[in-house]
Amino acid sequence: MERLLGAEGFQICELEFVVAFDPRTRTPRPLARPLSLFAAVWMRIVEVLTSDTVLRRCMNCNRLFTAGGGTDRRLDSKFCSDQHRILYHRQKNAPLLAPGELRWRGRPRKSSGLDLRS
């Protein structure tokens, strides 16, 4: 990022810095207010780029999701939800079936030798 922006950074738009008092903690804190919509958009982009979160693509649905601190997904997540993680691995590990072939789940049942159809 330093190579891209330079060591001192660069100015894109104007921000207004104000010292505001937090009523809960009763301490002063700096606030940056964008003076235009353009400045607000750039401020949000910088927040996203400097945060602990990353944008990733889900390996199942190919949608973008955020992962990392402050989200419900770990930083090294590959799926946007647990349901997509389970579905992906079920499809990946499922045996290939011929068209029209049914697959029974579980153990085959023991036959008693009696024919109940008659």
N, C-alpha and C positions, 0 to 999 in steps of 0.2 A: 504494500500500500504506500510505503514511503517513497518508493521509486516512482510510482504513478503520480502521487500528489506533490512530491518534493518534501524536503525536510521541514520547511516552515508551513506547508499546506498552501492553500489558495483560497481566495475570496470569490464566492459565487453570487451571493446576494447580501442584502443588509438585514441585520438582526438588531433588535433593541434589547439591551441588557438592563435589568431592573433588579434592585435588591428588595425582596419581599419578606415579610415576617410571617413565619409559620405559626398559626395560632395554637396548634397542638403542642409543639415543642418550645414555642416562644423564642425561637432563634432566627436570625436572618439567613436567607438563602438566595443565591442568584437565580434569576429566571431569564431565559432567552425568549423573546417574543418576535415571531416573524412579522415583517412589515407588509408582506404580500403573500398571495397564494403560492407563487413561485418559490418564495423563501420557505414557506411551510412544507412544501413538497421536498425540497432539498434537505431541510432539517430532518424530516422523517427518513429519507434515504440514508443520511449519515448515521442516524440512530440505529437503523437496521444493520448497516455495514459494520458498526463498531460494537454491536451487542454480542452476547454469548450464544445466539441462535444462528442456525444455518437453514437455508432452503434446500430441500431434497425432493427427488421424484420417487413416488411409490413404485416399487417393483411390480405390483399387481395391477394397479389402475392407471399408472403413469401421471397422476395428479401431483401438483406441488404441495408440500406441507412443511411446517416449521418444526425443527427439532432442536433440543438443547435446553439451556436454563430458562425457566419461566414458561415452558410448554409441558404438555403431558407426554412427550416423546423424548427418549434418550438422544444424546448427541450423535450416536452411531446408528440410529434407527434407519431401516431400509423400507419400512412400510408405514403408511399413514394411520393404520389402526391394527389392533390385534386380530380382528376378523379378516383383514386382507392378508396378514402374515400367515394365518392358519389356512386360508383358502389357497394361497400360493403354494404352500408346501404340500397340501393335499393333492392339488393338480399335478405338481411336479413328480410326486412319488406314486401316483396312481398307475396301475398297469394298463397297457393299451389293450382294448377289447376290439374284437371283430364286430362289424356292423350287425346288429340284431342279437348279439351275445349278451346274456344277463350275467351279472356277477352277484353271487349270494354272499352276504356278510355272515361271519361267524363260522362255527364248526358245522360240518354236515351232521344231520341227525341220524341216529341209529334207527334202522327199520326193525320192527318187531316180527316181520315175516307174515303178519296177518294182512289180508286184503280187505279193507273196510268198505270198498266201493260196491260190493255185491249186496 
